[in-house]
Amino acid sequence: MSENRRKTVALGAAAIMALSGLTVGTATASAQAADTSKCATSQKVERSWAGSLGTSYYIEKEVVGDGTAAPGGEVTFRTTVSGAGALVREIVDYHPAGFELVRARESVWKILGGQSWANVTDDVRHNANNNSVTRASSGWTTAGGAYSTLETTYKVPKNATPGDVLNTGAGTDIVLVNGGWTVNPINTCVTIREPNAAEAVTGSLDGMGLGSVTSGSTTAGGISSDPATFSSDIINGIDIGQLIGLS
């Protein structure tokens, strides 16, 4: 093949790749990388405005754990709203692009039971346009030190790039005049790292269709997300009657 012919073929191939989205540097979860100089694993933002009559309200967002996650692994965020007594109507978690929600739970104050956790995975609202997960309510109190927390656990895209630092955001709607409030980004960031030995193995099992310790059953997933409750979850899931032959 002549040199001119080779150049023509190469240019044609490059054009086809560009049109099909196969060019080098295709956008991934790391595309959100921006100024990360103010990043931390936890941030708390205060706001007071005319509608709050000078009282303060707070949004705090944290990455649970050491602030890192591996491609294909999981990461958990907690977004907490607190303040001077008005009701919280909404909590919004803004996550990095490409992150897929695995589960969600909330901790809010209730007349019966006080401050307690509940699974709300099926009750949150997703918005792919702005990469957000929202939990809405008729109103959770912030009186007497009560607070409202939305905890979200995501699957990190397998094509996330180790070394990237990805920012997140948060928002709320306080039942006051002009109580809607968004802080995006909030500079609570997760750092993508290389998979450890165990994650590399479970990632290989995923590829073989054998499932993963961290992304399979809810009980198994709890090992990495909440070790303190893992044993009790296992015990609570056992039918003791069957074990001793009573049922």
C-alpha positions in Angstrom: 0.0 0.0 0.0 1.4 3.4 -0.9 2.1 6.0 1.7 -0.7 8.3 0.5 -3.1 5.3 0.6 -2.1 4.6 4.2 -2.7 8.2 5.3 -6.1 8.2 3.6 -7.1 5.0 5.4 -5.8 6.3 8.8 -7.7 9.6 8.4 -10.9 7.7 7.4 -10.6 5.4 10.5 -10.1 8.4 12.8 -13.2 10.1 11.4 -15.3 7.0 11.9 -14.1 6.7 15.5 -14.9 10.3 16.2 -18.4 9.9 14.8 -19.1 6.8 16.8 -17.8 8.2 20.1 -14.8 5.9 20.2 -12.1 8.6 20.4 -9.4 8.5 23.0 -10.5 10.4 26.1 -14.2 9.4 25.9 -16.1 11.0 28.8 -16.3 8.9 31.9 -17.1 9.5 35.6 -13.8 11.4 35.8 -15.2 14.1 33.5 -16.3 16.1 36.6 -12.8 16.8 37.6 -12.4 20.5 38.3 -10.9 22.6 41.1 -10.3 20.2 44.0 -8.2 22.4 46.1 -10.9 22.8 48.7 -11.9 19.1 48.7 -12.4 17.2 52.0 -14.2 14.1 53.1 -16.7 16.2 55.1 -18.1 19.7 54.7 -20.6 21.8 56.7 -22.2 24.9 55.2 -24.3 27.4 57.2 -27.0 29.7 55.9 -29.3 32.3 57.4 -31.5 34.6 55.4 -34.4 37.0 55.8 -36.9 34.1 55.6 -35.3 32.3 58.5 -35.5 35.5 60.6 -31.8 35.4 61.2 -31.6 31.9 62.5 -29.1 29.4 61.0 -29.6 26.2 59.1 -26.9 23.7 58.1 -26.2 21.2 55.3 -23.4 18.7 56.1 -22.2 16.2 53.6 -19.6 13.5 54.3 -18.1 10.5 52.6 -18.4 7.4 54.8 -15.1 5.7 55.4 -11.7 6.9 54.2 -13.0 9.0 51.3 -11.8 6.6 48.6 -13.5 4.1 46.3 -12.3 1.7 43.6 -13.7 1.4 40.1 -16.6 -1.0 40.2 -16.8 -0.7 44.0 -19.2 1.2 46.3 -19.1 4.5 48.1 -21.5 5.9 50.6 -22.4 9.6 51.3 -24.4 11.1 54.1 -26.2 14.4 53.7 -27.6 16.0 56.9 -29.8 19.0 57.4 -30.2 20.6 60.8 -31.2 24.0 62.2 -33.3 26.2 64.4 -36.6 24.3 64.3 -38.3 24.6 60.9 -39.4 21.6 59.0 -37.2 20.0 56.3 -39.2 19.2 53.2 -36.5 17.8 51.0 -32.9 16.5 51.0 -31.0 16.3 47.7 -27.7 14.4 47.1 -25.7 15.4 44.0 -23.4 12.5 43.0 -20.6 12.2 40.4 -21.8 11.4 36.8 -22.1 7.7 36.1 -22.5 6.6 39.8 -25.5 4.2 40.1 -27.6 4.2 43.3 -27.5 0.8 45.1 -29.5 1.7 48.3 -30.7 4.6 50.3 -31.8 5.1 53.9 -32.8 8.1 56.1 -32.5 9.1 59.7 -35.2 11.4 60.8 -37.0 12.3 64.0 -40.4 10.7 64.5 -42.9 11.1 67.3 -42.9 7.4 67.9 -39.3 6.1 68.1 -37.4 9.4 68.0 -34.4 9.6 65.7 -34.2 6.4 63.8 -33.0 4.8 60.5 -35.3 3.5 57.7 -34.7 2.0 54.3 -35.9 4.4 51.5 -34.3 2.9 48.4 -37.6 2.7 46.7 -38.8 6.1 47.8 -36.1 8.4 46.5 -36.4 10.3 43.2 -33.7 10.1 40.6 -32.8 12.9 38.1 -30.2 11.8 35.5 -30.1 15.4 34.1 -28.3 16.8 37.1 -27.1 13.5 38.7 -29.2 13.8 41.8 -31.1 11.6 44.2 -33.9 13.3 46.2 -35.8 12.3 49.3 -39.0 14.3 49.9 -41.4 14.5 52.8 -44.3 16.5 54.2 -41.8 17.8 56.8 -39.1 16.5 59.2 -38.5 18.6 62.3 -35.2 20.3 63.2 -36.5 21.3 66.7 -34.6 20.3 69.8 -31.5 19.2 68.1 -33.3 16.8 65.7 -31.8 16.4 62.2 -32.6 14.8 58.9 -30.0 12.6 57.1 -30.1 11.0 53.7 -27.5 8.2 53.2 -26.9 7.1 49.7 -24.7 4.2 48.5 -23.5 4.1 44.9 -21.8 1.7 42.5 -18.7 3.4 41.1 -18.4 3.1 37.3 -15.9 0.4 36.3 -14.2 2.9 33.9 -13.5 5.5 36.7 -9.9 6.5 36.6 -7.7 5.9 39.7 -6.3 9.2 41.0 -9.3 11.3 40.0 -11.0 13.4 42.7 -14.7 13.8 42.1 -16.8 16.5 43.7 -20.4 16.2 45.0 -23.2 18.5 46.0 -26.2 18.8 48.3 -29.4 20.6 48.6 -32.5 21.0 50.8 -35.8 22.8 51.0 -36.7 24.2 54.4 -40.4 25.1 55.0 -39.7 28.8 55.3 -39.9 31.7 52.8 -37.1 31.2 50.2 -36.1 28.0 52.0 -34.8 26.2 48.9 -31.0 25.9 49.1 -28.5 24.2 46.8 -24.7 23.8 47.4 -23.4 22.1 44.3 -20.5 21.6 44.4 -20.1 21.4 48.2 -16.5 20.2 48.0 -17.1 16.9 49.7 -15.1 14.7 47.4 -14.4 11.0 46.8 -11.0 9.9 45.4 -10.8 7.0 43.0 -8.1 4.6 43.9 -6.7 1.3 42.5 -8.7 -1.8 43.6 -7.2 -3.7 46.5 -6.5 -7.5 46.2 -10.0 -8.5 47.4 -11.7 -6.0 45.1 -9.7 -7.2 42.2 -10.9 -10.7 42.8 -14.5 -9.8 43.2 -14.2 -7.6 40.1 -13.0 -10.7 38.2 -16.0 -12.7 39.5 -18.3 -9.9 38.3 -16.9 -10.3 34.9 -17.5 -14.0 35.0 -21.1 -13.5 36.0 -20.6 -14.9 39.5 -21.6 -11.8 41.4 -19.7 -9.7 44.0 -19.3 -9.6 47.7 -20.0 -5.9 47.7 -22.7 -5.7 45.0 -24.6 -9.0 45.4 -27.1 -9.6 48.1 -28.1 -6.9 50.6 -26.7 -8.9 53.5 -23.3 -9.4 51.9 -23.2 -5.8 50.8 -23.6 -4.8 54.4 -20.2 -6.2 55.2 -18.4 -3.4 53.5 -21.0 -0.6 54.1 -21.8 -1.1 57.8 -19.6 -3.8 59.5 -21.0 -2.9 62.9 -24.5 -4.2 62.0 -23.4 -7.1 59.8 -23.6 -9.8 62.5 -27.1 -8.6 63.7 -28.3 -8.5 60.1 -27.3 -12.1 59.6 -28.9 -13.2 62.9 -32.1 -11.4 62.2 -32.3 -13.0 58.8 -32.2 -16.6 60.2 -35.4 -18.5 61.0 -34.4 -20.0 64.3 -37.6 -22.1 64.4 -36.5 -23.9 61.2 -33.1 -24.5 62.7 -34.4 -26.3 65.8 -37.2 -28.1 64.0 -40.2 -26.0 65.3 -41.4 -24.8 61.9 
